[in-house]
Amino acid sequence: MILVQKPNPPLIAAGIGFIIDKFAAGIFQKIGTTLFISSLIIWSYLELTQGVNWFRKLLGAVVLISTLMNLFKHL
């Protein structure tokens, strides 16, 4: 069972967005937040639909649901 694998581009982009969000201010912080959330949604959707096993698919579903719930809570 594969639990850990190298990060794919959406996960790398989410990490970069997270770092920008935490260390920047103003418009750059908003860009970082947008990059983080959108990349995390893309990554979790890909894991849910193309994950290599049930754990990865479940992880994608949990992250997708929690990210969307958090996003809609702040709207």
N, C-alpha and C positions, 0 to 999 in steps of 0.2 A: 504494500500500500504506500502510495506517495503522499506524504504529508507536507514536505517542503520541496520547493523547486526554485530555480532562479527567477527573479522578478521579471515580469513581462512589461512592455512599454506603458500600459495604463497604470500599473502599480508604481513604476518609477516616477511617472508624471505626478501621481498622487503624493508621493514622498516629497518631491520638489515643491509642489503646491503647499504642503503642510509646513515645510521649512520657511517658505516665503511668507505664509500667513502668520507664523509665530515671530518672525524677526523683522518684518517690514511694517510700515505704517501708511495710512492714507489709501490712495488708489492701488498701490502695490499689494497691500494687505488684502484688498477686495479681489484683486486678480489671483492672488495665492489661494484664497478661499474658494473661488470659482473653479480654479484648476484642480484643487484637492477634491471637491465634491463631485465634479463631473467625471474626473478620472476614476474615482472610487466607484461611482455608479457603473461606469463602463467595465471596470475590472470585475465587479461582482456579478454583473450580467453575463460576462464571458465565462466566469467560473460556474455559474448556475447552468448555463446551456452547454458548455464544452468541457467541464471539469473531468479529470481523468478517473475519478472514483466518487463514491457517495459522500465522503468527507468533504472533498473540495466543492462539490455541488451544494451540500448543506451550508458550508462556509459562505459561499456566494449568496445563497438565499438569505442567510442571517444578516450579512453585511448590507445587502441590497435593501431589505426591509427596514433595518435600523437606520440606514442613511436616508432613505426616503421619508420615514417617519420624522426624523430629526429635521430634515429640510422643510417639510410641510408645517412643522410646529413653529418654525421661525418666520413663516410667511405672513 
